Amino acid sequence: MTRSVFRFLSRQSDMPELHGERHMLRLPRFRDFEPWHQLRRESRAFLQPWEPTWRADELTERAFRQRVLRNEQEFHSGLAVPFFLFDREENTLLGGLTVGLIRRGAAQSCMIGYWMGERHSRQGHMFAALQLAIPYIFGLLELHRIEAACIPDNVNSLRLLEKTGFEREGLLRDYLKINGEWRDHLLFSRIGAPKARNGKTSS
């Protein structure tokens, strides 16, 4: 384990919560099962074209509890930060945003993924979530590069990434198995501001 990972873990003794004017990002908890179950169940047809095939036990409470435990393990190991997204005014679960595949050493990078419940889509919630997550990734996590992969015909996701400052880099052939089929993905990235040796952002 590198020194940078030790620094990451020492800063992460408490579960992170990112607060905006209306939105909050935090790690999933056991008590989130009912709203998560309802939102995912009613959004299944909306989400399935963009996600891996759901398992037979995908929406069970047992599987959810295992997911929460795995999320906490990945967080404390410095591998991922899997957030749920909430509307603070209504205390409503909207979707999720995961900072995953965190790579230290020379890479200092991560991959983000996200999902939104159908009834909350196209209302600017994920744009707001990224406005919270990006400074956290470049600031507290001290990463240099954020990557995101998007199916070419997922127009809403493409527009979201471009709106939040991501640049298209190229095509990843048969990158992920989505809804039972290997699908090409467009690779996007956003780079953090370089830092000088004294720790200040360079011009």
C-alpha positions in Angstrom: 0.0 0.0 0.0 1.5 3.3 -1.0 1.9 6.3 1.3 -0.8 8.2 -0.7 -3.3 5.5 0.2 -2.3 5.8 3.9 -3.0 9.5 3.7 -6.3 8.9 2.0 -7.4 6.4 4.8 -6.3 8.8 7.5 -8.5 11.5 6.1 -11.5 9.1 5.7 -12.1 8.0 9.3 -15.6 9.4 9.0 -18.1 8.6 6.3 -18.2 11.5 3.8 -21.2 13.7 3.3 -21.2 16.3 0.6 -23.8 19.0 0.9 -25.1 21.5 -1.7 -27.9 24.0 -1.5 -30.5 21.4 -2.3 -28.6 18.1 -2.7 -26.5 15.7 -0.5 -24.2 12.8 -1.4 -23.5 10.2 1.3 -22.7 6.5 1.5 -25.6 4.0 1.5 -27.0 2.8 4.8 -29.1 -0.2 5.8 -32.1 2.1 6.4 -32.0 3.2 2.8 -33.4 -0.2 1.6 -37.1 0.7 1.3 -36.6 4.0 -0.7 -33.9 2.3 -2.8 -36.0 -0.7 -3.5 -39.0 1.4 -4.5 -37.0 3.7 -6.8 -35.0 0.9 -8.5 -38.1 -1.3 -8.9 -40.2 1.5 -10.6 -37.2 2.6 -12.7 -36.2 -0.9 -13.9 -37.3 -0.4 -17.6 -35.7 3.0 -17.6 -32.4 1.9 -16.2 -31.9 -1.6 -17.7 -30.8 -0.5 -21.2 -27.7 1.3 -19.6 -26.8 -1.2 -16.8 -25.5 -4.8 -16.5 -28.2 -7.4 -16.4 -29.9 -7.5 -13.0 -29.5 -10.6 -10.9 -32.5 -12.6 -9.8 -32.0 -11.3 -6.2 -31.1 -7.8 -7.3 -33.8 -6.1 -5.3 -33.8 -8.2 -2.2 -33.0 -6.8 1.2 -30.3 -9.4 1.7 -28.5 -8.4 -1.5 -28.9 -4.7 -0.5 -27.3 -5.3 2.9 -24.4 -7.1 1.3 -24.0 -4.2 -1.1 -23.9 -1.7 1.8 -21.2 -3.8 3.5 -19.2 -4.1 0.4 -19.5 -0.4 -0.3 -18.1 0.4 3.2 -15.2 -2.1 2.7 -14.3 -0.5 -0.7 -14.5 2.9 0.9 -12.2 2.1 3.8 -9.8 0.3 1.5 -9.5 3.4 -0.6 -10.9 1.7 -3.7 -14.2 3.5 -4.2 -16.6 6.1 -2.8 -20.2 4.9 -3.6 -22.6 7.7 -2.9 -26.4 7.9 -2.8 -27.9 11.2 -4.0 -30.6 12.8 -1.9 -32.8 15.9 -2.2 -32.2 17.6 1.1 -35.4 19.6 1.1 -37.6 16.5 0.8 -35.1 13.9 2.1 -35.8 11.8 -1.0 -33.4 9.3 -2.6 -32.8 10.4 -6.3 -30.1 8.1 -7.5 -26.5 7.2 -7.0 -23.0 8.3 -8.1 -19.9 6.1 -7.6 -16.3 7.2 -7.5 -14.8 3.9 -8.4 -11.6 2.2 -9.7 -9.5 4.6 -7.6 -5.9 4.2 -8.7 -3.0 5.7 -6.8 0.7 5.8 -7.5 1.5 7.4 -10.9 -2.1 7.3 -12.1 -4.0 9.2 -9.4 -7.3 8.6 -11.2 -10.7 7.2 -10.9 -13.8 6.2 -12.9 -17.2 7.6 -12.1 -20.6 6.1 -12.8 -24.1 7.2 -12.0 -27.8 6.3 -12.1 -31.0 8.3 -11.6 -34.5 7.2 -10.8 -36.9 7.7 -13.7 -39.2 10.1 -11.9 -36.2 12.3 -11.0 -34.5 12.3 -14.4 -33.9 15.3 -16.6 -34.3 17.8 -13.7 -30.7 18.7 -13.2 -30.1 16.5 -10.2 -27.1 14.6 -11.5 -25.5 17.8 -12.8 -25.8 19.2 -9.2 -24.3 15.9 -7.9 -21.3 16.2 -10.1 -20.8 19.8 -9.0 -20.4 18.3 -5.5 -18.4 15.3 -6.4 -15.8 16.8 -8.7 -14.3 19.2 -6.1 -14.3 16.3 -3.6 -12.4 14.1 -6.1 -9.8 16.7 -7.0 -9.6 18.2 -3.5 -9.9 15.7 -0.6 -9.1 12.6 -2.6 -6.2 14.4 -4.3 -6.8 12.7 -7.6 -5.7 14.1 -10.9 -7.9 12.5 -13.5 -11.6 11.5 -13.6 -12.8 9.1 -16.3 -16.3 8.3 -17.4 -17.6 5.8 -20.0 -20.9 6.2 -21.8 -22.8 4.2 -24.4 -22.8 6.3 -27.6 -26.6 6.4 -27.8 -27.2 7.5 -24.2 -27.7 11.1 -25.3 -28.6 12.4 -21.9 -25.5 11.1 -20.3 -23.3 12.5 -23.1 -24.8 15.9 -22.7 -24.3 15.7 -18.9 -20.6 14.9 -19.2 -20.0 17.6 -21.7 -21.9 20.1 -19.6 -19.7 19.3 -16.6 -16.5 19.9 -18.4 -15.6 16.3 -19.5 -13.8 15.9 -22.9 -14.4 13.0 -25.3 -11.2 11.0 -25.8 -12.2 8.0 -27.9 -14.1 4.8 -28.3 -13.7 1.7 -26.2 -14.8 -1.3 -28.2 -16.9 -4.0 -26.4 -16.0 -2.3 -23.2 -18.8 -3.5 -20.8 -21.5 -6.1 -21.0 -24.7 -4.1 -20.7 -28.2 -5.6 -20.5 -26.7 -8.9 -21.7 -24.7 -7.5 -24.7 -21.1 -6.3 -25.0 -21.4 -2.6 -25.8 -19.0 0.0 -27.1 -18.5 3.0 -24.8 -17.2 6.5 -25.4 -14.4 7.5 -23.0 -14.6 10.9 -21.4 -12.1 12.5 -19.0 -11.7 15.6 -16.9 -8.2 16.6 -15.6 -7.6 18.5 -12.3 -5.5 21.6 -12.2 -1.8 20.8 -12.0 -0.1 21.6 -8.7 3.4 23.1 -8.2 5.8 21.6 -5.8 4.8 24.1 -3.1 1.3 22.7 -3.3 -0.2 25.7 -5.0 -2.1 25.4 -8.2 0.1 26.3 -11.1 -1.1 28.7 -13.9 
